[in-house]
Amino acid sequence: MGAALSLAQALGINALIAAELLPEIEAVMVRKLNEQMKGRRNG
């Protein structure tokens, strides 16, 4: 979380907004990563 908030700060994004959005962003990232890993196994 600390790294994500640091990145948000570097990009000029309000930390409170970033903290609010992080769980949703993380869920999408996990789904996409799982899809990619599944595609490689079935490749």
MDAnalysis code that builds the backbone (N, CA, C; Angstrom):
import MDAnalysis as mda
import numpy as np

u = mda.Universe.empty(129, n_residues=43, atom_resindex=np.repeat(np.arange(43), 3), trajectory=True)
u.add_TopologyAttr("name", ["N", "CA", "C"] * 43)
u.add_TopologyAttr("resid", np.arange(1, 44))
u.add_TopologyAttr("resname", ["MET", "GLY", "ALA", "ALA", "LEU", "SER", "LEU", "ALA", "GLN", "ALA", "LEU", "GLY", "ILE", "ASN", "ALA", "LEU", "ILE", "ALA", "ALA", "GLU", "LEU", "LEU", "PRO", "GLU", "ILE", "GLU", "ALA", "VAL", "MET", "VAL", "ARG", "LYS", "LEU", "ASN", "GLU", "GLN", "MET", "LYS", "GLY", "ARG", "ARG", "ASN", "GLY"])
u.atoms.positions = np.array([
    [0.832, -1.186, 0.000],
    [0.000, 0.000, 0.000],
    [0.872, 1.244, 0.000],
    [1.969, 1.188, 0.737],
    [2.864, 2.340, 0.800],
    [3.428, 2.701, -0.557],
    [3.818, 1.682, -1.314],
    [4.374, 1.939, -2.651],
    [3.308, 2.530, -3.568],
    [2.100, 2.034, -3.465],
    [1.014, 2.543, -4.308],
    [0.704, 3.993, -3.963],
    [0.720, 4.324, -2.689],
    [0.455, 5.701, -2.288],
    [1.593, 6.625, -2.702],
    [2.822, 6.114, -2.653],
    [3.962, 6.907, -3.120],
    [3.855, 7.169, -4.615],
    [3.452, 6.156, -5.363],
    [3.261, 6.318, -6.806],
    [2.154, 7.331, -7.081],
    [1.064, 7.238, -6.355],
    [-0.029, 8.195, -6.521],
    [0.450, 9.613, -6.251],
    [1.228, 9.778, -5.199],
    [1.745, 11.105, -4.871],
    [2.642, 11.620, -5.993],
    [3.490, 10.752, -6.523],
    [4.383, 11.144, -7.615],
    [3.603, 11.548, -8.863],
    [2.438, 10.942, -9.043],
    [1.596, 11.262, -10.200],
    [0.660, 12.440, -9.934],
    [0.711, 12.961, -8.720],
    [-0.129, 14.099, -8.383],
    [-1.555, 13.744, -8.027],
    [-1.763, 12.489, -7.612],
    [-3.100, 12.020, -7.234],
    [-3.253, 12.134, -5.728],
    [-4.376, 12.661, -5.293],
    [-4.662, 12.802, -3.870],
    [-4.598, 11.436, -3.185],
    [-3.882, 11.350, -2.063],
    [-3.697, 10.087, -1.353],
    [-5.016, 9.488, -0.881],
    [-5.957, 10.307, -0.462],
    [-7.252, 9.783, -0.011],
    [-8.018, 9.140, -1.157],
    [-7.957, 9.766, -2.317],
    [-8.627, 9.194, -3.490],
    [-7.949, 7.893, -3.884],
    [-6.626, 7.884, -3.883],
    [-5.883, 6.675, -4.240],
    [-6.216, 5.541, -3.271],
    [-6.253, 5.830, -1.981],
    [-6.564, 4.803, -0.988],
    [-7.974, 4.266, -1.179],
    [-8.875, 5.116, -1.603],
    [-10.261, 4.693, -1.842],
    [-10.358, 3.777, -3.063],
    [-9.556, 4.050, -4.079],
    [-9.638, 3.300, -5.338],
    [-8.760, 2.046, -5.362],
    [-7.761, 1.974, -4.513],
    [-6.813, 0.865, -4.562],
    [-7.445, -0.528, -4.500],
    [-8.390, -0.793, -3.625],
    [-8.964, -2.151, -3.588],
    [-9.601, -2.563, -4.923],
    [-10.267, -1.642, -5.584],
    [-10.895, -1.970, -6.865],
    [-9.848, -2.187, -7.953],
    [-8.827, -1.344, -7.948],
    [-7.743, -1.485, -8.924],
    [-7.024, -2.815, -8.703],
    [-6.779, -3.153, -7.447],
    [-6.099, -4.398, -7.135],
    [-6.921, -5.606, -7.598],
    [-8.221, -5.556, -7.415],
    [-9.079, -6.671, -7.837],
    [-8.989, -6.884, -9.350],
    [-8.991, -5.804, -10.108],
    [-8.878, -5.915, -11.562],
    [-7.511, -6.484, -11.939],
    [-6.471, -6.007, -11.280],
    [-5.123, -6.496, -11.576],
    [-5.015, -7.998, -11.307],
    [-5.588, -8.459, -10.210],
    [-5.528, -9.877, -9.867],
    [-6.294, -10.704, -10.888],
    [-7.475, -10.242, -11.299],
    [-8.250, -10.979, -12.306],
    [-7.482, -11.099, -13.615],
    [-6.890, -9.991, -14.063],
    [-6.152, -9.995, -15.324],
    [-4.910, -10.873, -15.232],
    [-4.221, -10.832, -14.113],
    [-3.044, -11.673, -13.933],
    [-3.442, -13.148, -13.955],
    [-4.531, -13.482, -13.280],
    [-5.016, -14.861, -13.288],
    [-5.388, -15.310, -14.696],
    [-6.018, -14.436, -15.473],
    [-6.359, -14.771, -16.859],
    [-5.106, -15.054, -17.679],
    [-4.085, -14.223, -17.500],
    [-2.834, -14.420, -18.234],
    [-2.158, -15.728, -17.834],
    [-2.152, -16.006, -16.556],
    [-1.508, -17.252, -16.087],
    [-2.273, -18.462, -16.588],
    [-3.587, -18.394, -16.589],
    [-4.408, -19.500, -17.082],
    [-4.161, -19.704, -18.570],
    [-4.055, -18.630, -19.328],
    [-3.784, -18.716, -20.763],
    [-2.439, -19.360, -21.056],
    [-1.455, -19.100, -20.239],
    [-0.129, -19.703, -20.440],
    [-0.133, -21.190, -20.131],
    [-0.925, -21.596, -19.148],
    [-1.003, -23.023, -18.808],
    [-1.712, -23.794, -19.903],
    [-2.750, -23.164, -20.473],
    [-3.531, -23.833, -21.515],
    [-2.913, -23.651, -22.889],
    [-1.917, -22.740, -22.981],
    [-1.254, -22.287, -24.168],
    [-1.076, -23.211, -25.252],
])
